[in-house]
């Protein structure tokens, strides 16, 4: 019989390996409130989708900054194709200084607001030293090299449809992108992948962002299959939002109710009943039996 080149490992060998030591707790990075349920750890790929303007970038920035605040030795690289580093920093400062984003962007700060912004820059200086913003070209290879040079183990791809996988690769090749994202995770990184979503057909045939779910991520089923956890951010009126978990490979799906303060770019914990619609059905018309 010709020897096989197939590679495999037995369950018994895995049980004896150091990776299965029951006395060694696996590394996990805990975000600050209200995102404590997000499973951020080495080897994980988290996928986040939402309609335009729902707050995807703001949510990811807050979750990453909160995670780094809880883990002083952790560093992150944020690759955002559409928002410049200065604008990303302004979003962070708006929340940390409790000053409206408009005031910071327009540099129209009252004396007290200026003091709060300057205080936030000083107070969180060590945090800002551990956040790096990727510059063009926005390719997975460039992101991986930046992480290596910066010593980062947490990264953000914002967003998947605008990243490339390397030289001469088309943006639409999301299958190749996810393959490289998985390699990055297997090397010990945690990857937060932001995706656009596709409109859905309503009952009357119009296009809408209502009813988004697992199949709504735009462009490739590989996004759905390759992620360990997937979330849809539903933004409602009056600042009420829901981060719906539509996939949880390693546990039970758990949604995160949120409330969003747009002026200061801040997500806070919501109430489970915030998005519950208990409106009664309309009464039957006269003459109906």
Beta strands, then each sheet from edge to edge (+ up, - down):
strand 1: 45-49
strand 2: 76-80
strand 3: 131-133
strand 4: 154-158
strand 5: 190-195
strand 6: 200-201
strand 7: 207-208
strand 8: 229-235
strand 9: 240-248
strand 10: 256-261
strand 11: 266-269
sheet 1: 3+ 2+ 4+ 5+ 1+ 8+ 9- 10+ 11-
sheet 2: 6+ 7-
end
